[in-house]
Amino acid sequence: MNDRADELFFTPGLDDAGLRIDVYLTEVIDNQSRSAVQHLLRGGHVSADGKPVKQNYRIRGGETIRVVVPDPVPAAVAAEDIPLDIVYEDADIIVVNKPRGMVVHPAAGNYTGTLAHALLYHCGGSLSGINGVMRPGIVHRIDKDTSGLVVAAKHDAAHRALAAQLHAHTIERVYNAVVCGVIANDGGVVDKPIGRHPKDRKKMAVVPNGRPAVTRFTVLERFERYTFIEARLQTGRTHQIRVHMASIGRPVYGDAVYGTAVPGVDGQVLHSARLAFTHPITGASLNFTSELPEYFRTILEGLA
């Protein structure tokens, strides 16, 4: 995609024609929010065929989009003394078990109490600044109501190396989920492109011009009306498991966005159970697992 760590190049297809540049870049750049993309546009860091573009630029299709990512700035999120369930830590990275209900980094409506705030307190400010002042150390994220394993980088070199593994799809991410309905087969593959929902830009959807997305799943246990599965991400699109399972008529239990809300259940029953990758500095193979949390076990017991 690029030959410099701070420069990205994209060539939109004709099926992207008409999209606003900020919408397009949010879809094609991993781990970048729309507000972060708009900040890049306002700063003159985005060009099309060599000419700077603003937020209202519409994709033509076939042009070369260049994004220059500015140098990292020191993290400015205030540290908060929030307990962390630390699975692994060294001078370069930290792996934590995120509880359900905790937001990974500050965003609209969630400016305190996030994982980023807790990491800043624990790490004493030693976190990478590549993702800007609102996401110190954050390499990848899981949804607020998804529990489980997340890795963060303590410095920029570790961050870049982990981000490269994410782009190459070599980080193994395995989730457990309860889905609605009974899956007859012992497993399957959902290979459907994912992009922004054409009518609700806050949601993702299976769309023809979306980015390639592949989820492999295995049935672990069947109940009368539900199925307990393991899902492996071959790619890492936003809300991928939730969108893919809903697309085959098996939405994640409790998912009010892509399925149906369940009284007494606070969001989707989805847990990041395994995280395996190459250490960004030493090259060692790392493999971490997280047992099902109490809320998940309670739901399984209630379905039995």
Secondary structure as UniProt FT lines:
FT   TURN            5..6
FT   STRAND          7..10
FT   HELIX           14..16
FT   TURN            17..18
FT   HELIX           21..28
FT   TURN            30..31
FT   HELIX           34..42
FT   TURN            43..44
FT   STRAND          46..48
FT   TURN            49..50
FT   STRAND          51..52
FT   TURN            55..56
FT   STRAND          65..68
FT   STRAND          86..89
FT   STRAND          93..98
FT   TURN            100..101
FT   TURN            108..109
FT   HELIX           115..123
FT   TURN            124..125
FT   TURN            130..131
FT   TURN            133..134
FT   TURN            136..137
FT   TURN            144..145
FT   STRAND          147..153
FT   HELIX           156..167
FT   TURN            168..169
FT   STRAND          172..180
FT   STRAND          187..191
FT   STRAND          194..196
FT   TURN            201..202
FT   STRAND          204..206
FT   TURN            208..209
FT   STRAND          214..222
FT   STRAND          226..233
FT   TURN            238..239
FT   HELIX           240..247
FT   TURN            248..249
FT   TURN            253..254
FT   TURN            256..258
FT   TURN            263..264
FT   STRAND          270..278
FT   TURN            280..282
FT   STRAND          285..289
FT   HELIX           294..303
//
